[in-house]
């Protein structure tokens, strides 16, 4: 039996659902929340690897996958749990890999399928999951289907793409090297579902590129297909902005694009720091259920590095937000090193120890205090400070465990008075932050409540 529930009145929500099933032949029943994300994923810290550039300094590795495998010990030491690799399939030569020419073949410039599987196995040996970047909205124009169909209305593969009146293929953002698939074609759907089945046998989940551009009916079919084989398989959607309806029988975890943009606004001085809390609360206003999970991020392969746009002070505070606000933190490869180029080869030799140490402290904090992750409740804290635009205070609580978090996006040290009783020892730095008028914070500080 399935039970569905939605908000009533003026509120909007997606239909949340539970399944009630008999356990064996007895009188006992079990309850499963159908849209619940996999437990292993909500306990993770994600890490995006831009595959062409991350390990370019490895001159001894025979393939890119071998070079990436050689970095796994570093990632294990860093403390991340789940690796998202940018696309690894055969492509048109553009280094980002999102213009795919063969949905069933590993890119020649990276290695072979055996090399890819060896990388995944090596990650699993270290307790790390691997996400496959699934690109389904389009193919490259170099794809054999498009080559057959372009300017040929009678072509065998003509109905597999969207076409404009001009005779050009449908695309978004005037992208000239791709063509949108037509999902009314059963052959397209079958082809892409088969491709997803192929890579689901290897990876632990999919990061679904441009999820907003693919019909919801397709995602529902894909989810049912994958979850029937492995209920713990992860589906992460890229939607800008996020779409609450995608939580209803489609995706497990969502890009928190709203918080991402607000972190940029706060870091560049265009919004006060307290706006971050409204961004998080916007999830409920948008219709997500309370157990929906979100990926928190500052950077990815499409965006200017946060430190470049907002500076060191804001970057440290924003990193603190990733690891203390409700959600699943994600780092983009090199973020923890102070890397300034978005898609440049990582400058391992120029890593900034101050930045790396900061992320080490935050990763350890997040591991030691699960309340700061997905499960803890976000609660208001009354506070006073002479730096209201730069500083925000909030609480995290789960049962008897409670914490107060201070973030300071501005330069120097801020003093914050709070209406809570806490141990003044900062859990990030390990030093006392007690001051005459409250507590001090340079970028991020976390205190355990005692009242």
C-alpha positions in Angstrom: 0.0 0.0 0.0 1.2 3.5 -0.8 0.2 6.7 1.0 0.7 10.0 -0.6 0.5 13.4 1.1 0.6 17.0 -0.2 0.3 20.4 1.4 -3.1 22.0 1.5 -4.4 25.6 1.4 -2.0 28.3 0.1 1.1 26.1 0.4 2.5 24.1 -2.5 4.4 20.8 -2.2 5.3 17.8 -4.2 3.5 14.6 -3.3 5.5 12.9 -0.7 4.9 9.1 -0.3 5.5 6.1 1.9 5.0 2.4 1.1 3.6 0.1 3.7 4.5 -3.5 3.1 4.0 -6.8 4.9 7.2 -8.3 6.3 7.4 -11.9 5.3 4.3 -14.0 6.1 3.8 -12.5 9.6 1.6 -9.8 10.9 4.4 -7.1 11.0 4.6 -4.3 8.5 7.4 -2.1 7.4 7.2 1.5 6.2 9.5 2.9 3.5 9.7 6.5 2.5 9.8 6.2 -1.3 11.6 9.5 -2.1 14.2 9.1 0.7 17.8 9.5 -0.6 20.3 6.7 0.0 21.8 6.9 3.4 25.3 6.5 2.2 24.9 9.6 0.0 23.5 11.9 2.7 26.5 11.0 4.9 29.0 11.9 2.2 31.2 14.7 1.1 31.2 15.0 -2.7 34.2 15.9 -4.8 34.1 16.9 -8.5 37.0 15.9 -10.7 37.5 17.7 -14.0 39.0 14.6 -15.6 41.1 16.4 -18.3 43.3 18.5 -16.1 43.0 17.1 -12.5 46.1 14.9 -12.8 47.9 16.4 -15.8 51.1 16.6 -13.8 51.4 12.8 -13.7 53.9 12.1 -16.5 54.4 8.4 -15.6 50.8 7.2 -15.9 50.0 5.5 -19.2 46.3 6.7 -19.1 44.3 9.5 -17.6 42.4 6.9 -15.5 45.7 5.6 -14.1 46.8 9.2 -13.3 43.5 9.7 -11.5 43.9 6.5 -9.6 47.2 7.7 -8.4 45.5 10.6 -6.8 43.1 8.4 -4.8 45.3 8.2 -1.7 45.3 12.0 -1.6 41.5 12.1 -1.8 41.3 9.4 0.8 43.5 11.5 3.1 41.5 14.6 2.4 38.4 12.8 3.6 35.9 12.9 0.7 33.5 10.0 0.2 32.1 10.3 -3.3 33.8 11.3 -6.5 31.9 12.9 -9.4 33.9 12.6 -12.6 33.0 14.9 -15.5 32.0 12.9 -18.6 34.2 10.0 -19.6 32.5 8.9 -22.9 33.6 9.3 -26.5 33.2 12.9 -27.5 33.9 15.5 -30.2 37.3 16.7 -28.8 36.1 19.5 -26.6 37.9 18.9 -23.2 34.8 19.2 -21.1 33.5 16.0 -22.6 29.8 17.0 -22.6 29.4 16.7 -26.4 29.1 13.0 -26.7 29.5 10.9 -29.9 29.1 7.4 -28.5 27.0 6.7 -25.3 28.5 3.3 -24.9 32.2 3.9 -25.3 34.8 5.3 -23.0 36.8 8.2 -24.5 40.0 7.2 -26.2 41.9 10.0 -24.7 41.2 8.8 -21.2 41.8 5.0 -21.5 39.6 2.0 -22.0 36.5 0.7 -20.2 38.8 -1.7 -18.3 40.8 1.3 -17.1 37.7 3.1 -16.0 36.5 0.1 -14.1 39.9 -0.3 -12.5 39.6 3.3 -11.3 36.2 2.7 -9.8 37.3 -0.5 -8.1 40.3 1.3 -6.6 38.0 4.1 -5.3 35.7 1.4 -3.8 38.7 -0.2 -2.1 39.2 3.1 -0.3 35.6 3.5 0.7 34.7 6.1 -1.9 31.7 6.0 -4.3 31.9 7.2 -7.9 29.3 9.2 -9.8 29.0 8.9 -13.6 28.2 12.2 -15.3 25.1 11.2 -17.4 24.4 13.5 -20.4 21.1 12.7 -22.0 19.6 15.9 -23.3 21.7 16.0 -26.4 24.5 14.5 -28.5 27.4 16.1 -30.3 26.8 17.1 -33.9 29.6 14.7 -34.7 27.4 11.8 -33.5 26.6 9.4 -36.4 22.8 9.9 -36.0 23.1 13.7 -36.4 25.6 13.3 -39.3 23.0 11.2 -41.1 20.0 13.4 -40.2 21.3 16.9 -40.8 19.9 18.6 -43.9 18.3 15.3 -44.9 14.6 15.2 -44.0 14.3 11.6 -45.2 17.2 10.3 -43.2 16.8 7.2 -41.0 17.7 9.1 -37.8 15.9 12.4 -38.6 13.2 11.8 -36.0 15.7 11.4 -33.2 16.4 15.1 -32.9 14.4 18.3 -32.4 14.4 20.6 -35.5 13.8 24.3 -35.9 11.9 25.8 -38.9 15.3 27.0 -40.2 16.4 23.4 -40.5 18.9 23.7 -37.7 18.6 21.4 -34.7 17.1 22.4 -31.4 19.6 23.6 -28.8 19.8 25.7 -25.7 21.9 28.9 -25.3 22.9 28.9 -29.0 25.3 26.0 -28.4 26.6 25.2 -31.9 28.2 21.8 -31.3 25.3 19.9 -29.9 21.8 18.9 -30.9 18.8 18.2 -28.6 17.3 14.7 -28.7 13.6 14.3 -29.4 12.2 12.3 -26.5 9.0 11.5 -28.4 11.2 9.0 -30.3 11.0 5.6 -28.7 14.3 4.8 -30.3 16.0 7.7 -28.5 14.5 6.7 -25.2 15.5 3.0 -25.6 19.0 4.0 -26.7 19.6 6.3 -23.7 18.0 3.9 -21.2 20.3 1.1 -22.4 23.3 3.4 -22.1 22.2 4.2 -18.5 21.9 0.5 -17.7 25.4 0.0 -19.1 27.1 2.5 -16.8 24.9 1.8 -13.8 26.6 -1.6 -13.7 29.9 0.2 -12.9 29.1 3.5 -11.1 27.3 4.1 -7.8 25.1 6.9 -9.1 24.5 9.4 -11.8 25.0 13.2 -11.8 22.3 14.0 -14.4 23.4 16.9 -16.6 20.8 19.5 -17.6 18.1 17.5 -15.8 15.6 20.3 -16.4 15.9 19.8 -20.2 14.8 16.2 -20.2 11.1 15.2 -19.9 10.0 14.2 -16.4 8.4 11.1 -17.8 11.8 9.9 -18.9 13.4 10.5 -15.5 10.6 8.6 -13.8 11.1 5.7 -16.1 14.8 5.8 -15.5 14.5 5.9 -11.8 12.1 3.0 -11.6 14.4 1.0 -13.9 17.5 1.7 -11.8 16.0 1.5 -8.3 14.4 -1.9 -9.1 17.9 -3.2 -9.6 19.6 -1.2 -6.8 17.6 0.9 -4.4 20.8 2.5 -3.1 21.8 3.8 -6.6 22.0 7.6 -6.4 20.3 10.1 -8.8 21.6 13.7 -8.4 20.0 16.4 -10.6 21.5 19.5 -12.1 18.6 22.0 -12.3 19.0 25.8 -12.3 17.0 26.8 -10.4 16.0 23.7 -8.5 12.6 22.2 -9.2 10.6 20.7 -6.4 8.6 18.4 -8.7 11.9 16.6 -9.4 11.8 15.1 -5.9 8.6 13.2 -6.7 9.8 9.9 -8.1 12.8 11.2 -10.0 15.8 12.4 -8.1 17.3 11.7 -4.7 19.5 14.8 -4.2 19.3 18.3 -5.8 21.8 21.0 -6.6 21.1 23.8 -4.2 21.5 26.5 -6.8 19.6 29.0 -4.7 22.1 28.8 -1.9 25.0 28.8 -4.4 23.9 32.1 -5.9 23.2 33.6 -2.5 26.7 32.6 -1.3 28.1 34.5 -4.3 25.9 37.6 -3.5 27.0 37.6 0.1 30.6 37.1 -0.7 30.7 39.9 -3.1 28.9 42.3 -0.7 25.6 42.5 -2.5 23.5 40.8 0.1 23.7 40.6 3.9 25.0 37.4 5.4 21.7 36.6 7.0 20.2 36.1 3.5 21.8 32.6 3.5 19.2 31.4 6.0 16.4 32.6 3.9 17.9 30.8 0.9 17.8 27.5 2.9 14.3 28.1 4.1 13.3 28.7 0.5 13.4 25.0 -0.1 10.2 24.5 1.9 8.5 27.5 0.2 9.3 25.9 -3.1 7.5 22.7 -2.1 10.2 20.3 -1.1 9.4 17.9 1.7 11.5 18.2 4.9 13.6 15.1 4.1 14.7 16.3 0.7 18.5 16.4 0.4 20.6 19.1 -1.3 24.1 19.3 -2.6 25.8 22.5 -1.4 28.6 24.0 -3.5 30.7 27.1 -4.1 32.3 26.1 -7.4 32.1 23.7 -10.3 33.6 23.4 -13.8 31.1 26.0 -15.2 31.8 28.7 -12.6 34.5 31.2 -11.8 36.4 30.1 -8.7 34.8 31.6 -5.6 38.1 32.9 -4.2 38.6 34.8 -7.5 35.2 36.5 -7.4 34.9 37.1 -3.7 38.3 37.0 -2.1 40.0 35.0 0.7 38.0 36.2 3.6 34.6 35.4 2.1 35.9 32.2 0.6 36.8 30.8 4.1 33.4 31.8 5.5 31.6 30.3 2.5 33.5 27.1 3.0 32.3 27.1 6.6 28.7 27.5 5.3 29.1 24.3 3.1 29.9 22.2 6.1 27.5 23.7 8.7 24.2 24.4 6.8 21.8 21.6 6.1 22.9 19.6 3.1 25.7 17.5 1.5 28.9 19.5 0.8 30.7 19.3 -2.5 34.2 20.5 -3.4 35.4 21.1 -6.9 38.8 19.7 -7.5 41.4 22.3 -6.4 39.0 24.3 -4.3 40.8 23.0 -1.2 44.2 24.1 -2.7 43.2 27.7 -3.5 43.1 27.0 -7.2 42.2 30.1 -9.3 41.7 28.6 -12.8 38.3 26.9 -13.4 39.4 24.3 -16.0 43.2 24.8 -15.9 45.4 21.9 -14.9 45.6 21.8 -11.2 48.6 23.8 -9.8 49.5 21.2 -7.2 52.9 22.8 -6.7 51.3 26.1 -5.8 48.8 24.8 -3.3 48.0 27.3 -0.5 48.6 25.5 2.8 46.3 28.0 4.7 43.4 27.0 2.5 44.1 23.3 2.6 44.4 23.4 6.4 41.0 25.2 6.6 39.3 22.5 4.6 41.0 19.8 6.6 39.5 21.4 9.8 36.0 21.6 8.2 36.0 18.1 6.9 37.0 16.8 10.3 34.3 18.9 12.0 31.6 17.6 9.6 32.6 14.0 10.2 32.7 14.4 14.0 29.4 16.2 14.3 26.6 14.7 12.1 24.1 17.2 13.4 25.8 19.8 11.1 24.9 17.8 8.0 21.6 16.6 6.6 19.8 15.4 9.7 20.1 18.4 12.0 17.4 21.0 12.2 18.3 24.6 11.3 17.2 26.9 14.1 17.2 30.7 14.6 19.7 32.3 17.0 19.3 35.9 18.3 22.6 37.7 17.9 24.1 41.2 17.9 27.2 42.4 16.0 28.7 45.6 14.7 29.2 43.8 11.3 25.6 42.8 10.4 26.2 42.7 6.7 29.2 40.3 7.0 28.1 38.1 10.0 25.4 35.6 10.5 24.6 33.3 13.4 22.4 30.2 13.4 21.9 27.0 15.3 21.8 23.3 14.4 19.9 20.9 16.6 19.0 17.2 16.7 17.6 15.8 20.0 19.9 16.8 22.9 22.8 17.8 20.6 22.9 21.5 19.7 25.4 23.9 18.1 25.7 27.6 17.3 27.5 28.5 14.1 29.1 31.9 13.4 30.1 33.0 9.9 32.1 36.1 9.1 32.4 37.0 5.4 34.3 40.3 6.1 37.9 41.0 6.9 39.4 40.8 10.4 37.7 39.5 13.5 34.1 40.2 14.4 32.6 40.0 17.9 29.1 38.5 18.2 26.8 38.4 21.2 24.3 35.5 21.2 21.3 34.6 23.2 22.6 31.1 23.9 24.7 29.4 26.5 27.6 27.7 24.8 31.1 26.2 25.5 33.3 29.0 24.2 35.8 26.5 22.7 35.5 26.7 18.9 35.1 23.2 17.5 36.8 24.3 14.2 40.1 25.7 15.6 40.0 24.2 19.1 40.7 27.5 20.8 38.5 29.6 23.1 36.6 32.4 21.3 35.3 34.1 24.5 35.3 37.9 24.5 34.0 40.5 26.8 31.0 41.2 24.6 30.4 37.7 23.3 32.3 35.4 21.0 34.8 36.2 18.3 34.9 34.8 14.8 37.4 35.3 12.0 35.7 33.2 9.3 33.8 30.3 10.8 33.4 29.2 14.4 31.2 26.5 15.9 30.2 26.1 19.5 28.4 23.4 21.4 25.4 24.5 23.4 25.3 23.8 27.1 22.0 25.2 28.2 
